[in-house]
Amino acid sequence: MPSFNYVAMDSQGKEQKGRIDADDQNDAQSKLKERGLYPTSINAAGDSGKKGGAKSRKPKGGGAMNALTFGSPKIRAKQLPTFTRQLATLLDAGLPLVRALRTLERQEKDVMAKRTMAALADGVEGGMTFSESLAQQRKSFDKLFVNMVRAGEASGALEQVLNRLADYMEKAARLRAKVKSALVYPIVVLTIALTITSGLMIFIVPKFAKMFDEMLGGEPLPALTEFVLGVSNFMVHSWYWGILGAIVLFIGLKAFKSTAFGSYFLDLVAIKMPPFSGLVMKSTVARFCATLGTLMQSGVSVLNALIIVRDTTGNAVVSKAVQVVHDAVKEGENMAKPMEQTRAFPIMVVSMVEVGEETGALPEMLGRIAKVYEDEVDMAVEAMTSLIEPFMIVILGVLIGGIVLAMFMPLIKLIDTLGG
């Protein structure tokens, strides 16, 4: 029996490689699907691709495989809510899934998104379920998306799940935009302050230094002036060391964050250190509750939902806490008690989760908690903006004022000398 080398995706979206015995490529594809694998390429063993060699025949559904193998197209994050909402609307109107995907493909202008939609339609036409086809497009669709669609297919409520997904993604996008807006103002002010300060230190202060040398004849200068002149001299003559140090610091932080300890430590600092701690904590809790509630409402099991939330929460501290909750639930406990023991969640969240478990309405309760914390993120953004504004003005004043004062102190001494 002929042998075939294959590259396939498992149900978790991980790539698997191996060899399988089959009558032909279609038979190989069928056997792989029976194992829960979805092939992206199948080639006859020993096929070198040279002239005269056996040509591999693309299995059914090859459009999706070709799109994944060559170019790896993707739908951008900003496009996903619109795509999901439009697909739900078409399905709700009674269109078959493949026709709905082809309709969206025809009207899409973005080339990469168009290729992704074509790959999805080809995969479904090739005999895959929609969730299986989504799992092959890992760059566009994460575990949350794939598992919710899989739950929607199992329950026969795919349109409702897609609408729920679109709602979730739109809310998540609004939340990210609010957090980013809180960071824009201080970044802009700091950039302006550093630009003005750098201009003074590089172009103005050296002229004062030359004047002091000529007119004060090497007399000692005030400590503040000596410090400012030293910094100016470094920026003019040794600026490359500063850039090199910044690059080394950046690479070091990236390397540190890539480690498990570093990621946990930096996320812990973000949660605990003011003034951003409250905003980070509220946005993280809002995302946790919204994601978990949406998954459970869509029919995903609690254990599977907790695993997905752990991988998508975006904060190592909360991810570790969710893992503890998952392990406890796996042993038969409720969620509230291990959530409280981790001390990663506010008491109000733990209390509301406990009430949700007691009343059997946990998904709805999680949705309410998410709404509460999204509102609190709004208030935290406004409060932080109003707090940062005077703080930034003080920093700008100290920087500019300190330089001006450092330059005028020797001038006052010079004026007194000339007057004498």
C-alpha positions in Angstrom: 0.0 0.0 0.0 1.4 3.5 -0.9 2.6 5.8 1.9 2.0 9.5 2.1 3.7 12.2 4.1 1.2 14.7 5.6 1.1 18.0 7.4 -2.2 18.4 9.4 -3.8 20.5 12.1 -5.4 19.0 15.2 -8.5 20.2 16.9 -6.5 22.7 18.9 -5.0 24.2 15.8 -1.5 22.7 16.4 0.5 21.4 13.4 1.2 17.7 13.2 3.5 15.9 10.7 3.8 12.2 9.9 3.3 9.4 7.4 0.2 7.3 6.7 -0.5 4.3 4.5 -3.5 4.7 2.2 -4.8 3.7 -1.3 -4.6 7.3 -2.6 -4.6 10.9 -1.3 -8.4 11.0 -0.8 -8.2 7.8 1.2 -5.3 9.4 3.2 -7.4 12.5 3.9 -10.3 10.4 5.1 -8.1 8.4 7.5 -6.6 11.5 8.9 -10.0 13.1 9.5 -11.0 9.9 11.4 -8.0 10.6 13.7 -9.2 14.1 14.3 -6.6 15.7 12.0 -7.2 18.1 9.2 -4.6 17.9 6.4 -3.0 21.0 4.9 -0.8 19.0 2.6 -0.5 15.4 1.5 2.4 14.1 -0.7 3.4 10.7 -1.8 6.3 9.4 0.3 9.6 9.9 -1.6 8.0 12.5 -4.0 10.9 14.9 -4.6 9.0 17.2 -7.0 11.5 16.5 -9.8 10.6 15.9 -13.4 9.3 12.4 -13.8 8.4 12.1 -10.1 4.9 11.4 -8.9 3.0 14.6 -8.7 1.1 15.1 -5.5 -2.6 15.7 -6.1 -4.2 18.3 -4.0 -6.9 16.8 -1.8 -10.4 18.0 -1.7 -10.7 21.4 -0.1 -7.3 22.4 -1.4 -8.1 26.1 -1.6 -7.9 26.4 2.1 -4.8 24.4 2.2 -3.1 26.4 -0.5 -4.0 29.7 1.3 -2.5 28.4 4.5 0.6 27.0 2.9 1.4 30.0 0.7 1.1 33.5 2.0 -0.8 32.7 5.3 -3.6 35.2 4.7 -5.5 36.7 7.6 -8.4 38.9 8.5 -7.2 41.8 10.6 -8.6 42.2 14.1 -10.5 45.4 13.1 -12.3 43.5 10.3 -13.3 40.5 12.4 -16.4 41.9 14.2 -17.8 43.2 10.8 -17.1 39.8 9.1 -18.7 37.9 12.0 -21.8 40.2 12.2 -22.3 40.0 8.4 -21.9 36.2 8.4 -24.5 35.9 11.2 -26.9 38.1 9.3 -26.6 36.1 6.1 -27.0 32.8 7.9 -30.0 34.2 9.8 -31.5 35.1 6.4 -31.4 31.5 5.4 -28.3 31.3 3.2 -26.2 28.1 3.4 -22.9 28.6 5.0 -20.7 28.2 1.9 -22.9 30.6 -0.1 -22.7 33.1 2.8 -18.9 32.8 2.8 -18.7 33.2 -1.0 -21.0 36.3 -0.8 -18.7 37.9 1.7 -15.7 36.9 -0.3 -17.1 38.6 -3.5 -17.8 41.9 -1.8 -14.5 42.0 0.2 -11.9 44.5 -1.1 -9.0 43.6 1.1 -6.9 40.9 -0.7 -5.7 39.0 2.4 -9.2 38.9 4.0 -10.7 37.8 0.6 -8.2 34.9 0.5 -9.0 33.9 4.0 -12.8 33.8 3.2 -12.1 31.8 0.1 -10.0 29.4 2.2 -12.8 29.0 4.7 -15.4 28.3 2.0 -13.1 25.8 0.2 -12.5 24.0 3.5 -16.3 23.6 4.2 -16.9 22.5 0.6 -14.1 20.0 1.1 -16.0 18.3 3.8 -14.8 20.1 6.9 -17.0 21.6 9.5 -16.9 25.4 9.8 -14.9 25.2 13.1 -12.4 22.8 11.5 -11.9 25.2 8.6 -11.5 28.1 11.1 -8.9 26.2 13.1 -6.7 26.0 10.0 -6.6 29.9 9.8 -4.8 30.4 13.1 -3.6 33.9 12.2 -7.2 35.1 11.9 -9.2 33.1 14.4 -8.0 32.3 17.9 -9.1 29.5 20.3 -12.0 31.6 21.6 -13.5 32.1 18.1 -13.0 28.4 17.1 -14.4 26.9 20.2 -17.4 29.2 20.3 -18.2 28.3 16.7 -17.7 24.6 17.5 -20.2 25.0 20.4 -22.6 26.8 18.1 -22.4 24.0 15.5 -23.1 21.4 18.2 -26.1 23.2 19.5 -27.5 24.2 16.1 -27.4 27.9 17.1 -24.5 29.1 14.9 -26.1 32.4 14.0 -26.8 33.3 17.7 -23.2 32.4 18.6 -21.8 34.5 15.8 -23.8 37.5 16.9 -22.6 36.9 20.5 -19.0 36.7 19.2 -19.5 40.0 17.3 -20.9 41.7 20.4 -18.0 40.4 22.5 -15.3 41.6 20.0 -16.9 45.0 19.6 -17.0 45.5 23.4 -13.4 44.2 23.7 -12.3 46.7 21.0 -14.1 49.6 22.8 -12.4 48.6 26.1 -8.9 48.5 24.5 -9.6 51.9 22.9 -10.5 53.4 26.3 -7.3 52.0 27.9 -5.2 53.3 25.0 -6.8 56.7 25.2 -5.8 57.0 28.8 -2.2 56.5 27.8 -2.2 58.9 24.8 -2.1 62.1 26.8 0.8 61.4 29.1 2.8 59.9 26.2 2.2 63.0 24.1 3.1 65.4 27.0 6.3 63.4 27.8 7.3 63.4 24.2 7.0 67.2 24.0 8.8 67.6 27.3 11.7 65.4 26.2 11.9 67.1 22.8 12.1 70.6 24.3 14.5 69.5 26.9 16.8 67.8 24.4 16.8 70.9 22.2 17.8 73.1 25.1 20.5 70.6 26.2 22.0 70.1 22.7 21.8 73.6 21.2 21.4 76.2 24.0 23.3 74.9 27.0 26.6 74.4 25.2 26.6 78.1 24.3 26.2 79.0 28.0 29.0 76.6 28.9 31.4 78.3 26.4 30.4 81.7 27.8 31.0 80.6 31.4 34.5 79.3 30.5 35.4 82.6 28.8 34.0 85.0 31.4 34.4 83.2 34.7 37.9 82.0 34.1 37.5 78.5 35.5 35.8 79.5 38.7 33.7 76.8 40.3 30.1 76.7 39.2 27.0 75.8 41.3 26.3 72.1 41.7 23.0 72.3 39.7 24.8 74.1 36.8 27.7 71.5 36.8 25.1 68.7 36.6 23.2 70.3 33.7 26.4 71.0 31.8 27.6 67.4 32.4 24.3 66.0 31.0 24.5 68.4 28.0 28.1 67.4 27.3 27.1 63.8 27.4 24.1 64.3 25.0 26.3 66.3 22.5 29.4 64.1 22.5 28.4 60.7 23.8 24.8 60.5 22.5 25.4 57.1 20.9 26.0 55.5 24.3 22.5 56.7 25.4 20.9 55.2 22.3 22.9 52.0 22.8 21.8 51.9 26.5 18.2 52.4 25.5 18.4 49.5 22.9 20.0 47.2 25.5 17.4 48.1 28.1 14.6 47.5 25.6 16.0 44.1 24.5 16.6 43.2 28.1 13.0 44.0 29.1 11.7 42.0 26.1 13.9 39.0 27.1 12.8 39.3 30.7 9.2 39.5 29.8 9.5 36.4 27.6 10.3 34.3 30.7 7.6 33.0 32.9 8.9 34.8 35.9 9.5 38.0 34.1 6.0 38.1 32.5 4.4 37.4 35.9 6.5 40.0 37.7 5.8 42.8 35.2 2.1 42.0 35.1 2.0 42.0 38.9 3.7 45.4 38.9 1.1 46.7 36.4 -1.7 45.5 38.6 -0.2 46.8 41.9 1.6 50.1 40.9 -0.4 53.3 40.8 -1.6 55.4 38.9 -2.3 52.7 36.3 -3.0 49.8 38.7 -6.7 50.5 39.0 -7.3 50.8 35.3 -5.3 47.7 34.5 -7.1 45.6 37.1 -10.6 46.8 36.1 -9.9 46.2 32.4 -8.5 42.7 33.0 -11.4 41.7 35.2 -13.9 43.1 32.6 -12.2 41.0 29.9 -12.1 37.9 32.1 -15.8 38.1 32.9 -16.9 39.0 29.4 -14.9 36.2 27.8 -15.9 33.5 30.3 -19.6 34.6 30.2 -19.7 34.6 26.4 -18.2 31.2 26.2 -20.5 29.7 28.7 -23.6 31.3 27.1 -22.5 29.8 23.8 -22.5 26.3 25.3 -18.7 25.8 25.9 -18.1 23.6 28.9 -16.8 25.4 32.1 -13.5 23.6 32.1 -12.8 24.3 28.4 -14.0 27.9 28.8 -11.5 28.4 31.7 -8.7 27.0 29.6 -9.5 29.4 26.8 -9.8 32.4 29.2 -6.5 31.4 30.8 -4.8 31.6 27.3 -6.5 34.8 26.2 -6.6 37.0 29.4 -3.5 38.9 28.5 -2.2 39.0 32.1 0.1 36.4 33.6 -1.2 37.0 37.2 -4.8 36.4 36.2 -3.8 33.5 33.9 -2.2 31.8 36.9 -5.2 32.4 39.0 -7.5 31.0 36.3 -5.4 27.9 36.2 -5.9 27.4 39.9 -9.7 27.9 39.5 -9.7 25.4 36.6 -7.9 22.8 38.7 -10.3 23.3 41.6 -13.4 23.0 39.3 -11.9 19.9 37.8 -11.9 18.4 41.3 -15.6 19.2 41.7 -15.4 22.5 43.6 -17.3 25.7 42.7 -15.5 28.7 41.2 -16.0 31.2 43.9 -13.9 29.7 46.7 -10.7 29.1 44.6 -11.2 32.6 43.0 -11.1 34.1 46.5 -8.1 32.1 47.6 -6.0 33.3 44.6 -6.6 37.0 45.8 -6.3 38.0 42.1 -10.0 39.0 41.9 -11.9 41.8 43.7 -14.2 40.6 46.5 -17.2 42.0 44.7 -16.5 39.8 41.7 -16.1 36.7 43.9 -19.4 37.5 45.7 -21.3 37.9 42.4 -19.8 34.7 41.0 -20.9 32.9 44.1 -24.4 34.2 43.7 -24.5 33.2 40.1 -23.4 29.7 40.9 -26.1 29.4 43.6 -28.9 30.7 41.3 -27.7 28.8 38.3 -27.3 32.0 36.3 -23.5 32.3 36.2 -23.1 33.3 32.5 -25.6 36.1 33.0 -24.0 37.2 36.2 -20.6 37.3 34.5 -22.1 39.5 31.8 -23.3 41.9 34.5 -19.9 42.0 36.2 -18.3 42.7 32.9 -20.7 45.6 32.3 -20.0 47.0 35.7 -16.3 46.9 35.3 -16.5 48.4 31.7 -18.3 51.4 33.2 -15.6 51.6 35.9 -12.9 51.6 33.2 -14.7 54.7 31.8 -14.6 56.4 35.1 -11.0 55.3 35.8 -9.9 56.8 32.4 -11.5 60.1 33.2 -10.1 60.2 36.7 -6.6 59.3 35.6 -6.6 61.8 32.8 -7.6 64.6 35.2 -4.9 63.4 37.6 -2.1 63.1 35.1 -2.7 66.5 33.5 -1.4 68.6 36.4 1.3 66.0 37.1 2.6 66.3 33.6 2.6 70.1 33.8 4.7 69.9 37.0 7.2 67.6 35.4 7.5 69.9 32.3 7.9 72.9 34.6 10.6 71.2 36.7 12.6 70.1 33.6 12.5 73.4 31.8 12.7 75.5 35.0 15.6 73.5 36.3 17.6 74.1 33.1 16.8 77.8 33.1 17.7 78.2 36.8 21.0 76.3 36.3 22.0 78.7 33.5 21.0 81.9 35.4 22.8 81.1 38.7 26.3 81.6 37.2 25.0 84.7 35.3 23.9 86.3 38.6 27.4 85.7 39.9 28.9 87.1 36.7 26.8 90.2 36.9 27.8 90.8 40.6 31.5 90.4 39.5 31.2 92.9 36.7 29.3 95.3 39.0 32.1 95.1 41.5 
